[in-house]
Amino acid sequence: MYHKTVAISTTLAKIVKSAPASPGVYIFKRGGTAVYIGKAGNLKKRLGSYFRANAGPKVRALRTEATAIEWQETGSEIEALIREAELIKRHLPKYNVLLRDDKSYYYAAFTAEKFPRVLVVHKTHLAGKRFFRVIGPFTNGSALFGTLKLLRRIFPYCTCKQSHKRPCVNAQIRRCLGFCCGKNNFQFPILNSQNYYRTNIKNVIAVLSGKRERILSRLKREMREASQKHEFESAARLRDQIAGIKNIFSHRHILEDDGRARKQTLQYGGILRWKRTEQEIRNILGGKGKIVRVEGYDISHISGTAATGSMVVFINGRPVKSLYRKFKIKTVRQAHDLAMHQEVMRRRLAHEEWGMPDLIVIDGGLPQLHAIAAVLRPGNSRIRLAALAKREEELYIEGSARPVRLALLSRDAMLFFQYVRDESHRFAKKYHHKLRAMSYRNV
């Protein structure tokens, strides 16, 4: 059901006022016929742009012909992207052709192979090619690429152009099932059936086709069945897929700059928003104590030279730059990140007057986590410890056997961990560049 229909004769101020500032799709109509369909991250701003005085001739023609506007709110830009593609394919509005060259539309094409690949192509590339399924048109290629990237974390599939003997990088980071790797298949240990690959492709198609609720219902049923059969590993995988799909559709904006998004989450979130995020982080990490002060650490150097360490501080989800500290590595002379991390942590713990953190986040994986734990424990049992591996975007938690994928967290929690990690990296790198510049001047 559409949220609102507004007559074009209504003044611009009333149209903009009545439209919601949320993601969604909109339809310009003449009578009962759709003449243009679009999507927006902010319906109020997007619809208002059509009534600017300097609008082009095609937009003015659309305004003249249309007699009403309909819009439908969606939970995210991804949902709006998929809904827009469905509506354009169904109604074939004439102004979608006039306002946009048909060659600039994007399609998700699935190759007709034993292990299908997923390609993003223009309509002109579809002719003469063997595809068993094509979904579209999508008006925004970046949004489509971003959606597929998120889906691939949940339902891995191959993208290699040809078979090869050694496992591809994507197979090693579990974004690919390895069937593209020829004879030396590099499969996930829990997966011994090639039918799983086909199932993943079907799930990707279902999501892009707007069948989210149907696929969620099926996955929940399969998860219950696996649990009843005591197939707990399969049940856990299905649980992660369900959480991943829900998380994808909670991404309200997928086109904005990630760094800006992280800052906005913290700067404009407010104390109530941080309380929700803090509660989620506590649930992930375990422990009853509140998380007020979070410190992030990173190391920067080139082959051990001009090595620096950083400490960034967040209070109630917000960076407090006056509390940041930088360290020039003094005792480690070679490229040994773990030893450098340990030096920084020893020096930091010697300054109790700085206050102690509730949570420490290290830029790295299990080796960095273990290195810091060796210095931190047992004297600081209250401080919780985690490490964020950038390549796979997985959070390693002290005492937990398996990492937590950031894609499965809420958007605010995911962005918070990424912001702490990125800020510590930025601060360490900035000091490292400064030391290098000083060394060059002293030559």
Secondary structure as UniProt FT lines:
FT   STRAND          4..7
FT   TURN            8..9
FT   HELIX           12..18
FT   STRAND          24..30
FT   TURN            31..32
FT   STRAND          33..40
FT   HELIX           43..49
FT   TURN            50..51
FT   TURN            53..54
FT   HELIX           57..65
FT   STRAND          68..73
FT   HELIX           77..91
FT   HELIX           94..98
FT   HELIX           102..104
FT   STRAND          106..111
FT   STRAND          118..121
FT   HELIX           123..125
FT   TURN            126..128
FT   STRAND          131..138
FT   HELIX           141..154
FT   HELIX           169..172
FT   TURN            173..174
FT   HELIX           179..181
FT   TURN            182..183
FT   TURN            189..190
FT   HELIX           195..208
FT   TURN            209..210
FT   HELIX           212..228
FT   TURN            229..230
FT   HELIX           232..248
FT   TURN            249..250
FT   HELIX           258..267
FT   HELIX           270..285
FT   STRAND          293..302
FT   TURN            303..304
FT   STRAND          305..315
FT   TURN            316..317
FT   STRAND          318..319
FT   HELIX           321..323
FT   STRAND          325..328
FT   HELIX           337..349
FT   HELIX           352..354
FT   STRAND          359..363
FT   HELIX           366..376
FT   TURN            377..382
FT   STRAND          384..389
FT   TURN            390..393
FT   STRAND          394..397
FT   TURN            398..399
FT   STRAND          404..405
FT   HELIX           406..408
FT   HELIX           411..441
//
